[in-house]
Amino acid sequence: AHELGHIVNKDFIIMAIAATLLEILYELYVIFARSRAKSSSFSMGKKGEKKGNFLVIIGWISLIFHWIGTYIVLYLSRLREYYADEFSAKETGDPNLLSSALINIAYGIASVPDTEKTAHLLNNTRAQGIFDFKAAKEVGLVYQNARSNKQLIERSLLFDIVNPWAWIFQLKSTHPLVGKRIKRLCGLTTSPLFNFDNIINKEVDRKRLWNNFFVDFFINYSAAFVVLITLLMVPLEIRYKADYFTYFVITPVVSLILLILVSIIKIRYKFPLGNFNETSIINCMADVYASPVRGKPIKLTGKAIGRGQAGFIFGEDMIFQDKTGFMYLNYESAIPLFGNLVFAWKKLESLLGKSATSTGWFLRGATHHLELYRFQSSTGTIKSYVRFWSVIGLIVNVVFLSVIIWMAGTLLFAFIFLR
C-alpha cells in the first residue's frame, strides 16, 4: 500500500522533474565555469573578457543553487514518503500495520550478512527502498536488542524523534528517520502501536537535550571557529595598522595555541578517561541523550560473534553480543593499516565465541558503536589505539590548519594592503 501510494501521488514524475532540474544546474556550472578559459583563448579585447567573466559568475551561482537544491530535493523525497505512509494507513485501515512492517523489514535488512552482492544491491536501490537501508541497520539492531520489550523499543526509537543530532543526520537522507515515521503513523490512530508522547512528556528533558547539543556542536567544530575568527582579525589588524610582526608572527602563534587547546578539549570530551561503568547494549540504545561527539565510557560483558563486515577477512572491526543485543566495535592497531590487517587475518578469529569484556566509548550517530579501548578474553587482553590515533589525527589537523591560516592571512593582507 505504501508503494502504491507513490504511484497514486505521482511521485515518480515529481522526483524525476526535481532530479532533472538539479542536473541542469550542475551542467550549467560545468559549462559556464570553463567559459573564462575559453573566452580568454578565443575572444579579443575587454568585451570578450567581460562576457567570459559574466558566464563564470552564472556558473558559480548555478553550483550554489545546485548545492541548495540537493537538500530541497532530499526534503521533497522525505515528504513524499510521509504522504505514501498516510496513503497506506488510509487504505489498510490500520496505521499500526505499516509501523510493524517498517521495524520487521529493518530487522530483516540488519540480519542479512554484509556480502559484496547484498551491499551492491542495497546501494543501487537506496532511493527506491521503503527506507534508507543505512537507517534500517540501526532500527534492525534496536529490534534485535529489544523485540520482547515494547518500552525499550520506544525508548530506543526516541533518539530519532527528539535528539537534535537526529535532525542533522536526516538532512542527507532520502527517507525520514524511522522513529519519526512511526511516531507520525501512531498519530493517525487512537490505538497506536507505540506511545512516544507519554515518554516524551514524562521523561525527556528537552533543555538538557539542547544544552548537550550546543556544547557538542561547539566542541566538534571549535577548530573551524578558531580559523574563522583568526581570518576575520586580519582586516581589523590592517585597519588599525598593526605591524608586520603582528601579522606574520603573533596572529599565527596565537591561533596555533588556540587550536592546540580546542583539540585537547575535543579529545578529552570524546574519549574521557576514568571509570568505565558496566552496562548493557540496550541501555545504551535507550539513552536519548547519547551523542556522536561526546563519548560515554562503558564496559560490556558478552562475546564477539563475528566480523564487523561479514565475510571480509581483512576487516578488523567486530560485532559484540551481550544478553540484550548487538553492537559494532571499532578497533585500531598501534600500527595503522598494516597492524589492522595483521589483527584481522591472524588474531580476530581466535577471539570469536569466547566470553569477553569490551571497554570503550559509546557513540551514537547515524549508527551506534563502541570505540574500543580494551578487549579482554581468556586468550588475553587486546588493546585498541582509537584514542591515540585520534590524537595524532588532531595534531596533523592543527598543523595543517595553522599553515592554512598563515597562508590565507598573508594573501588577505597582500590583497588589502598592496592593492
C-alpha positions in Angstrom: 0.0 0.0 0.0 2.9 2.4 0.7 4.4 1.8 -2.7 1.1 2.1 -4.4 0.8 5.5 -2.6 3.8 6.7 -4.5 2.1 5.8 -7.8 -1.2 7.4 -6.9 0.6 10.6 -5.7 2.7 10.6 -9.0 5.9 10.7 -7.0 7.9 9.2 -9.9 7.0 12.2 -12.0 7.7 14.8 -9.3 11.0 13.3 -8.3 12.1 12.9 -11.9 11.5 16.5 -12.6 13.2 17.6 -9.4 16.3 15.5 -10.2 16.4 16.8 -13.8 16.4 20.4 -12.6 19.3 19.6 -10.3 21.2 18.0 -13.1 20.6 21.1 -15.3 22.0 23.4 -12.6 25.1 21.3 -12.3 25.6 21.1 -16.1 25.3 25.0 -16.2 28.1 25.1 -13.7 30.3 22.7 -15.7 29.7 24.6 -19.0 30.0 28.2 -17.8 32.8 27.7 -15.2 35.0 26.8 -18.1 33.9 29.8 -20.2 36.6 32.0 -18.7 39.3 29.9 -20.1 37.6 29.6 -23.5 36.9 33.3 -23.7 40.4 34.2 -22.8 41.7 31.9 -25.5 39.4 32.8 -28.3 37.9 36.3 -27.6 39.6 39.5 -28.4 39.6 42.6 -26.2 37.8 43.6 -23.0 34.3 42.9 -24.4 35.0 39.2 -24.7 36.7 39.1 -21.3 33.7 40.7 -19.6 31.4 38.2 -21.3 33.5 35.3 -20.0 33.5 36.7 -16.5 29.7 37.0 -16.6 29.3 33.4 -17.7 31.7 32.3 -14.9 29.5 34.1 -12.4 26.4 32.3 -13.8 28.3 29.0 -13.5 29.2 29.5 -9.8 25.7 30.7 -9.0 24.3 27.6 -10.6 26.6 25.5 -8.4 25.4 27.3 -5.3 21.7 26.7 -6.3 22.6 23.0 -7.1 24.0 22.6 -3.6 20.9 24.2 -2.0 18.6 22.3 -4.4 20.1 19.0 -3.4 18.8 19.4 0.2 15.5 20.7 -1.1 15.1 17.6 -3.3 16.0 15.3 -0.4 13.4 17.1 1.8 10.9 16.6 -1.0 11.8 12.9 -1.2 11.2 12.6 2.6 7.9 14.5 2.3 6.7 12.1 -0.4 7.5 9.2 2.0 5.2 10.7 4.6 2.4 11.0 2.1 2.9 7.4 1.0 2.8 6.3 4.6 -0.5 8.2 5.1 -1.9 6.5 2.0 -1.0 3.1 3.3 -2.6 3.9 6.7 -5.8 5.1 5.0 -6.1 2.2 2.5 -5.3 -0.6 5.0 -7.4 1.0 7.8 -4.7 0.4 10.4 -1.5 2.6 10.6 0.0 0.0 13.1 0.4 -2.4 10.2 3.0 -0.2 8.5 4.6 0.7 11.8 5.1 -3.0 12.5 6.2 -3.7 8.9 8.9 -0.9 9.0 10.5 -2.5 12.1 10.3 -6.0 10.7 11.9 -5.0 7.3 14.6 -3.2 9.2 15.3 -6.3 11.2 15.4 -8.3 8.0 18.0 -6.0 6.5 20.1 -5.9 9.6 20.1 -9.7 9.9 21.3 -10.3 6.3 25.1 -10.8 6.1 27.1 -7.9 4.6 28.4 -9.6 1.4 29.5 -7.8 -1.7 26.4 -8.8 -3.5 23.9 -7.5 -0.8 25.9 -4.3 -0.4 25.8 -3.7 -4.2 22.0 -4.4 -4.3 21.2 -2.2 -1.3 23.3 0.7 -2.5 21.9 0.7 -6.0 18.3 0.6 -4.8 18.7 3.0 -1.9 16.3 5.6 -3.2 13.7 3.0 -4.3 13.5 1.2 -0.9 10.8 1.7 1.6 13.5 3.5 3.7 17.2 4.2 3.6 19.0 0.9 4.3 21.7 2.6 6.3 19.0 3.7 8.8 17.4 0.3 8.6 20.6 -1.3 10.0 20.2 0.9 13.1 16.5 0.2 13.6 17.0 -3.5 12.9 19.6 -3.8 15.7 17.2 -1.9 18.0 14.6 -4.6 17.3 17.1 -7.4 17.8 18.1 -5.9 21.1 14.6 -5.3 22.5 12.0 -7.3 20.5 10.4 -8.7 23.7 10.2 -5.3 25.4 8.0 -2.7 23.7 9.0 0.1 26.1 12.7 -0.4 25.3 11.9 -0.2 21.6 10.0 3.0 22.2 13.0 4.5 24.2 15.5 3.3 21.5 13.5 5.0 18.7 13.1 8.2 20.7 16.6 9.2 19.6 15.2 9.7 16.1 12.3 11.8 17.4 13.8 14.2 20.0 17.6 14.3 19.7 18.8 17.4 17.7 21.6 15.4 16.1 19.0 13.1 14.5 17.6 16.1 12.6 21.1 16.7 11.2 21.6 13.1 10.2 18.3 13.1 8.4 19.3 16.1 6.2 21.3 13.9 3.8 18.7 11.1 3.8 16.2 10.2 1.0 13.8 8.9 3.7 12.7 10.2 7.1 14.2 8.5 10.1 12.1 5.5 11.0 11.3 6.7 14.5 9.8 9.9 13.1 7.7 7.9 10.6 6.4 5.5 13.2 5.5 8.4 15.5 3.6 10.0 12.7 1.8 6.8 11.9 0.9 6.4 15.6 -0.7 9.8 15.5 -3.1 8.6 12.8 -4.8 6.0 15.1 -6.5 6.1 18.5 -4.8 2.8 19.4 -1.1 3.3 18.5 1.4 0.5 18.5 3.8 2.7 20.4 3.1 5.6 22.9 6.0 8.0 22.3 4.2 11.1 23.7 3.8 9.6 27.1 7.6 9.0 27.4 8.5 12.4 25.9 6.2 14.3 28.2 7.2 12.4 31.4 10.9 11.6 30.9 12.6 13.7 28.3 14.4 16.8 29.5 14.4 19.0 26.3 16.6 21.6 28.0 19.2 19.1 28.7 19.0 17.7 25.1 19.6 21.1 23.6 22.3 22.2 26.1 24.1 19.0 25.3 23.7 19.5 21.5 25.1 23.1 21.6 28.1 22.0 23.7 28.6 19.0 21.3 28.3 21.3 18.2 30.7 23.9 19.6 33.4 21.4 20.6 33.1 19.4 17.4 33.6 22.5 15.2 35.8 24.5 17.5 38.8 24.3 15.2 36.7 25.8 12.4 35.6 28.6 14.7 39.2 29.4 15.5 40.2 29.6 11.8 37.2 31.8 11.0 37.9 34.2 13.9 41.6 34.4 13.0 40.9 35.3 9.4 38.3 37.9 10.5 41.0 39.5 12.7 43.3 40.3 9.7 41.1 43.1 8.2 40.9 44.6 11.7 44.6 44.5 12.2 45.1 46.2 8.8 42.5 48.8 9.6 44.3 49.7 12.9 47.7 49.5 11.2 49.3 46.7 13.2 52.9 46.0 12.4 54.3 43.1 10.3 55.3 41.2 13.4 51.7 41.0 14.5 50.5 39.9 11.0 53.0 37.2 10.4 54.1 36.0 13.9 51.7 36.9 16.8 48.4 36.1 15.0 49.6 32.7 13.6 51.1 31.7 17.0 48.0 32.7 19.0 45.8 30.7 16.5 48.1 27.7 16.9 47.9 27.8 20.7 44.1 28.1 20.5 43.9 25.2 18.0 46.0 23.0 20.4 43.8 23.9 23.3 40.5 23.1 21.5 42.0 19.9 20.2 42.9 18.8 23.7 39.4 19.6 24.9 37.8 17.7 22.0 39.9 14.6 22.7 39.1 14.7 26.4 35.4 15.3 25.6 35.1 12.4 23.1 37.4 9.9 24.9 37.2 10.7 28.7 39.4 8.5 30.8 38.2 7.3 34.2 35.6 4.8 35.3 34.2 2.6 32.6 30.8 1.8 34.0 29.3 -1.7 33.4 26.1 -1.5 31.4 24.2 -3.3 28.7 23.8 -2.6 25.0 20.0 -2.0 25.2 20.6 0.6 28.0 23.0 2.4 25.7 20.4 2.4 22.9 17.7 3.6 25.2 19.8 6.7 26.2 18.1 9.5 24.4 20.9 11.9 25.4 23.6 9.9 23.6 25.8 11.8 21.2 28.1 11.2 18.2 30.6 13.7 19.7 30.5 13.0 23.5 31.8 9.6 24.2 30.3 7.6 27.1 32.8 5.3 28.8 31.3 1.9 29.3 32.1 -1.8 29.9 30.1 -4.6 28.2 30.2 -8.3 29.1 29.4 -10.8 26.4 31.3 -12.2 23.4 32.4 -11.2 19.9 30.3 -13.2 17.4 31.7 -12.1 14.1 33.4 -9.5 11.9 32.0 -6.1 11.5 31.8 -6.8 7.8 30.7 -10.4 7.4 32.9 -12.4 5.0 35.7 -9.7 4.7 38.8 -11.4 6.2 40.7 -8.2 6.3 38.1 -6.3 8.3 39.4 -5.6 11.8 36.1 -4.5 13.4 33.9 -6.9 15.3 30.2 -7.4 16.3 29.8 -7.8 20.0 26.8 -9.5 21.7 25.7 -9.3 25.3 22.4 -10.6 26.8 20.5 -7.7 25.4 21.7 -7.3 21.9 24.5 -6.4 19.4 27.0 -3.6 18.9 29.8 -2.8 16.5 33.3 -2.5 17.9 35.7 -0.1 16.2 39.3 -1.4 16.7 42.5 0.4 15.7 46.0 -1.2 15.9 49.1 0.7 17.1 50.4 0.4 13.6 47.8 1.9 11.2 46.6 -0.1 8.2 49.3 -2.9 8.4 48.6 -3.6 12.0 44.8 -3.7 11.4 45.3 -6.2 8.5 47.5 -8.5 10.7 45.0 -8.4 13.5 42.1 -9.1 11.2 43.9 -12.0 9.5 45.8 -13.6 12.4 44.0 -12.8 15.7 40.4 -11.9 15.2 39.1 -15.5 14.5 40.6 -16.7 17.8 38.6 -14.1 19.8 35.2 -15.1 18.4 32.7 -17.0 20.6 34.7 -16.6 23.8 33.4 -14.8 26.9 34.9 -11.4 26.9 34.7 -7.8 28.2 34.7 -4.8 25.9 35.8 -1.5 27.3 35.5 1.8 25.4 33.4 4.8 24.4 29.8 4.5 23.2 28.8 6.9 20.5 25.5 7.2 18.7 25.2 8.9 15.4 23.7 7.6 12.2 24.7 4.2 13.7 25.7 3.2 17.2 29.1 1.7 18.0 31.8 1.3 20.6 35.2 3.0 20.1 37.2 0.1 21.6 39.8 0.7 24.4 40.4 -2.8 25.6 39.1 -6.3 24.7 39.7 -8.9 27.4 39.0 -12.6 27.0 40.5 -15.9 28.0 43.1 -15.6 25.3 44.5 -12.3 26.8 44.0 -8.6 26.5 43.8 -6.7 23.2 44.5 -3.0 23.4 42.9 -0.7 20.8 44.6 2.6 19.9 41.5 4.5 18.8 42.1 7.4 21.2 45.9 7.5 20.3 45.3 7.8 16.6 42.6 10.4 17.2 45.2 12.5 19.0 47.6 12.0 16.1 44.9 13.0 13.6 44.1 16.2 15.5 47.8 17.1 15.7 48.0 16.7 11.9 44.9 18.9 11.5 46.3 21.5 13.8 49.5 21.8 11.8 47.5 21.8 8.5 45.1 24.5 9.7 47.9 26.6 11.1 49.5 26.6 7.7 46.2 27.5 6.0 45.7 30.3 8.5 49.2 31.7 7.8 48.8 31.5 4.0 45.2 32.8 3.9 46.2 35.7 6.3 49.2 36.5 4.2 47.1 36.6 1.0 44.4 38.6 2.6 47.0 41.0 3.9 48.6 41.4 0.5 45.2 41.8 -1.2 44.0 44.6 1.1 47.3 46.3 1.8 49.0 46.1 -1.6 46.1 46.7 -4.0 
